[in-house]
Amino acid sequence: MPWEGGTSPVSSTNNKKSAIQSNDKVVIFGATGGVGQLVTKKLSARDGKNYQLTIAARDAARAKETLENDDIDVVELNLVGENKATDAELQNAMKGATGVVVSVGTTAFPTKRWDGGNNPKAIDMEAVTRIANAASNVDTVRRLVLLTSVGVNRTKQMPFLILNLFGVLDAKRAGEDAVKNAASEAGFSYSIVRPGRLVGGPYTNLDLANLFKIEGGAENGVDIAFGDELLGDCKRDVCAEAVVQCLENDSCVDLEFLLVSNEDAALTDDGWSSAFTSMSGTL
């Protein structure tokens, strides 16, 4: 991989955009989804970090059962529907947090998951916008990572023209813009992670990768590119590691990038640093 061998710059822990530190509070929206589960597990298992994790979930009991970790604080919050959380409740959930992960979503086409108003506009645009705006009012937040999708800038091209028939990519792009605007206003760092089609477990979506249990290969190698130009599959585990790196790595500041899995070995921490540094030069 071309990203190996980089070094990360030193960043002051007092810097508004600096990486999260040991014992910091991290809030995760969408922790019961496939990538969200893996992000939560990775943060919990980070050696010596002792992150204080808070999960915002619409069903607290289900979240606790899914995550199987009694050390995680679960806050019950609805992001859509008549009983959706107020702005004050969103801010309160993030109170004291330095890191925020937004890994929410729904199906691209109408399914049972759209029941109760959980459609792309409501979740990927409106809910993400409200989370971003709430985060901008929490002084401690330094990093916000948003998981979206390949194709947000290519909605007039195949196959994304089909994927966007019900507006999922338009909604995700609007959510991205809201995050960048909130970060600019508040001064925290944003990262927008655009994976290719997600493959590998945990399987939580009603898609072909779930139906055929597509694993995506044995290795956790990854191609990383600024913007939205690659095409391919992305293992959920690789995507989750990218999210964690966006929180922890000093070199990841105000970036939007695409991930596609390959059969190379997984990146080291220095490899991620080198990739982030290289992309920073394209801003």
Stockholm file with secondary structure:
# STOCKHOLM 1.0

chainA/1-283         MPWEGGTSPVSSTNNKKSAIQSNDKVVIFGATGGVGQLVTKKLSARDGKNYQLTIAARDAARAKETLENDDIDVVELNLVGENKATDAELQNAMKGATGVVVSVGTTAFPTKRWDGGNNPKAIDMEAVTRIANAASNVDTVRRLVLLTSVGVNRTKQMPFLILNLFGVLDAKRAGEDAVKNAASEAGFSYSIVRPGRLVGGPYTNLDLANLFKIEGGAENGVDIAFGDELLGDCKRDVCAEAVVQCLENDSCVDLEFLLVSNEDAALTDDGWSSAFTSMSGTL
#=GR chainA/1-283 SS CTTTTCCCCCCCTTSTTCCCCTTCEEEEESTTSHHHHHHHHHHHHSTTTCCEEEEEESCHHHHHHHHCCTTSEEEECCSSSTTCCCHHHHHHHHTTEEEEEECCCCCSSCCGGGGGGCSHIIIIIIIHHHHHHHHTTCTTCCEEEEECCTTTTCTTSTTHHHHTTTSHHHHHHHHHHHHHHHHHHHCCEEEEEEESEEESSSCCSSSHHHHTTCCCCSCCEEEEEESSCCCSEEEHHHHHHHHHHHHHCTTCCSEEEEEEEESSCCCCHHHHHHHHHHHHTTC
#=GC SS_cons         CTTTTCCCCCCCTTSTTCCCCTTCEEEEESTTSHHHHHHHHHHHHSTTTCCEEEEEESCHHHHHHHHCCTTSEEEECCSSSTTCCCHHHHHHHHTTEEEEEECCCCCSSCCGGGGGGCSHIIIIIIIHHHHHHHHTTCTTCCEEEEECCTTTTCTTSTTHHHHTTTSHHHHHHHHHHHHHHHHHHHCCEEEEEEESEEESSSCCSSSHHHHTTCCCCSCCEEEEEESSCCCSEEEHHHHHHHHHHHHHCTTCCSEEEEEEEESSCCCCHHHHHHHHHHHHTTC
//
